[in-house]
Amino acid sequence: MITRQEMQKAADFIRNHVKADDFNFSIGGAEELFTRFAQNGITQHIAGDKINVNLNVSFENKTGEASSNNLKEDALKHLIKTAESMAKLNQPDPEFVASEPAHDLPDVDNFSRKTADLKVEKIVDDILKCVKNAEGKNAKLSGISEKRIQNSFLTTKNGFEGFDQSTSFAHSMTMKREGVETKVSRSVKDHSKFNLDELIGQLNSQFGSLKNPVQIETGKIPVILRPAAVLNWLFYLIWTYDRRTADEGHTPFTDQIGKQFFGKDFTFRSRLDDPDLEASKFDNGGIPAENIDWIENGVIKNMSADRYYARQNNLKALRPYNIIVEGGETSEAEMMRIVKRGVIVNNFWYIRPVDRKTGEWTGLTRDGVLYFEDGKIQKSLTNFRWNEILHKATKRILALGPVVQQEYYAKIPTLLIDDFNFIDVTTF
Amino acid sequence: MDFLSLAMNTAKSLGADYADIRIQRSSTEMIFLRNLSLKNTSLNEIYGYGIRVFKNGAWGFAHNNVFTEDAINKTVKKALVIAKESGRVKYGNGLTLAHERGYIDSYKTPFNLDPFDVPLSEKVEMMMGTNKTMLSFAEIKRAVFMLECRKDEKLFASTLGSRLDLQTLYIEPTITATAVTETDSQSRTFSQGGQARGWEWVQSLNLADKAVQISEEAIMKVHAGSLGAEERKTLLLDPNHMALTMHESVGHPTELDRVLGWEADFAGISFATPEKIGNFQYGSKIVNFVANNKLEGGLATAGYDDEGVPNQKWYIIKDGILQEYGNTRATAPIIGLEMSRGCNRATNYFDFPINRIPNLYLEPGKELLTPQELIADTDNGIYIEGRGSFSIDQHRVNFQFGGDMFWEIKNGKKVRPLKKILYKSNNPEFWNSVDAICDDRSFQTFGVTNCGKGQPGQRGRMTHGGSLARFRNIRVGGSQ
């Protein structure tokens, strides 16, 4: 895998040979191992190192960008020539922003030696353990284990220089037998904090609770969204949670900064100081990461903004680098007693915008749905389609569970939400 | 010795049961223009090789970008080591590969003007002009032009003796105008997706005229009304819209790896299981879906797939009945097939080839019928153009689609534009509701360049097509 020294050497070459007025030069290196299994056998197994070398140059406000996967001097010369030729042929960009100067970067450790040293034999041993568990239930198991080590480097003409090294390990698995299927997944930056037995236990518990799913009538039904479902939804919130598109009138967030737009129980942050979560030190433009309150007790505090828009509007250039949703203390058993009846959803699937302006989204449930009444789980259900204005749904939060680490970049609670808009059912 | 031969000789000498190598150079030019600001003007070139080794019924795949004898040999060994590890958790009694022979051949996408030879300044000037046209309309607040040109040059060799030289190319221009009022924001897009053609195709699109049309329609749309609560209605779906519905509701369910459960953990599985082959009424009797990886301009047209199987043409659905799947050398034998249909494709050199949708289209109607005649023959319905919201369950049964432009049809005429329209349906109800398909004079294709599938994810491409078709008794309504 490419080292910091090799990255530094390439950066020196770029500095000495670029003729353009300004430049951003970045290198991303990764060592990856993907072990994919399906129907109780490994079907795909990939190993290799990747590298992405990117140069963005400008002559005044005319820009050009070239990228490759080669750090040899000839390749770097070609990169410079390509980017500079493009910039010279280009038209001026009225939204051009000069590259970042030197910044102090946060002191964050995104690297784990335990993850980096993980061997393929151990990964296959663990998959075998999971498969044997499924075979013991006459079920089929499909999933993937992913190990990744990444090095990121960025330097600019104006003096920024940053290096970050990170690791991650992820394991997901779907167990299926006849009409029952359910999934668990977890990712961590430090493999020593990955508890396979606990994950198998969760899979078995979910699988055991699902039997002979039946359809019920659709409508506005209280829902307990488990953390995977909440996180899946948040990805889509983040996708549209941009200051410029809000100011230009394309999303429901127009003119809502500083206002109580979400439910008062909904708080969403990015944090540098959580030891379990990755927090990349700087973004691809060289903006250092900082603690950000995005939504606090339902009030919109900050939204994503790029460097141009931030500069034009006297804002901070911000991006979500990890996801923390504040939780509560209500257990799932207690949630089932708060409402007369409702459904428990393990995950969502295929969420897409229906109307970006109103913030209406559609999606389906996945990985198991349970019906509860009078404080007890009564039966398994087939999957639903829902159409819901999700920011309004946060105003119907009735209770929050404790926060759990769902991914190496996310801590999420279970939410009990009243009157979720289930509009259709599917056949399984 | 050349690298191809070296890799194959090393694999054989180490005891591989089968191996192949794909040396691939991929060049992608992206230009993204928004409101006259060039947000991205880039050229990406990546070059490397991926080596698959098959040993005792299991795969190993390793990739590298270092072209030395030592690196090639190490990469083969790495692939073999992890193939042996895969063999510790075998699929059944081990995978087998469908019969195939070696080929010595070449393929090149036919074109006149290579888009990479067209000066950047010429492209940007054309894009700026289009952007200015859209922004000349007062209510158009956002004008976007995205242009992607991609070229893949592959050298493939296998232990079956194949030596293939394959060069493919596509271009994808997309323009979008967004109209904004005090209370709403609505977009309209012109796109035919990606097409495996030269720059002469872009020149033939009359994008300046299209910019005027979509700006006018975006403004019309932002001021349009919608429908109320859902009710059963007739739908007329244009080929551009249908490309997406067939991709999601026919293409993906008939990928054999999904059918077998190989995508169960992520992309999902399929309701179209093997016992349905030859007897399942997937669509009405006039519904015929053709898989054709020899389609001119098709994005899956490449001479051969990424395991050296020649491109082919076959029926997925014939007279409404499910006939066959798209498959690969590892998936075909599992349902008793001797040969692969050649649908194993990878995006970049470091990607493991996976079972992909072929070029897939709805055969035009056999009776002479124009879109104007079909509209005139429809008393009360909704005409949908282009792609909008789309969502389908992981078994590919229940789906909900929007669109890019909607028109109400009354008494055989388009009477008013609409917005925020959704329809819901299921497989096999949807394709069985087709009662009319226009003839081949209005047949159009649409190339999908962003089909997300696989773990790790890959961005696949294929082409869909059809003629305007009518669907009866579908649940249609307005959004909230």
Interface residues (C-beta under 8 A of the other chain):
Chain A: E32 L33 F34 T35 R36 F37 A38 Q39 N40 G41 I42 T43 Q44 H45 I46 A47 G48 D49 K50 I51 N56 T63 G64 E65 A66 S67 S68 N69 N70 T82 A83 S85 M86 A87 L89 N90 Q91 D93 P94 E95 V120 E121 V124 I127 L128 V131 K140 S142 G143 I144 E146 S172 M173 T174 K176 E181 K183 E248 G249 H250 T251 W349 Y350 I351 R352 P353 V354 D355 R356 K357 T358 E360 T362 G363 L364 R366 N383 R385 N387 I389 D424 V425 T426 T427 F428
Chain B: L36 S37 L38 K39 N40 T41 S42 L43 N44 E45 I46 Y47 G48 G50 A58 W59 G60 F61 A62 H63 N64 N65 T75 K78 A79 V81 I82 A83 E85 S86 G87 R88 V89 K90 Y91 G92 L95 P119 L120 S121 V124 E125 M128 K141 R142 T178 V180 T181 T183 D184 S185 Q186 L260 G261 W262 E263 A264 D265 F266 G268 F271 A330 F350 F352 I354 S389 F390 S391 I392 D393 Q394 H395 V397 N398 Q400 G402 K420 L422 K424 N426 Q455 P456 S479 Q480
